[in-house]
Amino acid sequence: FPTRRSSDLGVELERRGDMRAALAAYREAGESGHGPAQKKLGDLYGTGNDVVERDYETSLRWYELARKQGIEIRKPFSYPGVRR
């Protein structure tokens, strides 16, 4: 389960505060088809941080890949910049 190990490593690196290395680990797992890592990448690109700029298109691509792996992705409660 090398993809799961990469994803687990990403979680550990993120806990330690090393987002650059965590992103690389999540990306390695996501590109290898690991659904939870793909969802995490969607989350990271959807919000942005010090390592990645917010990028909704990239976020949606990762979410779509995760959905194909059977990962449930909740619909957004609202869209950025839109008030209800």
Disulfide bonds with the S-S distance in Angstrom:
none
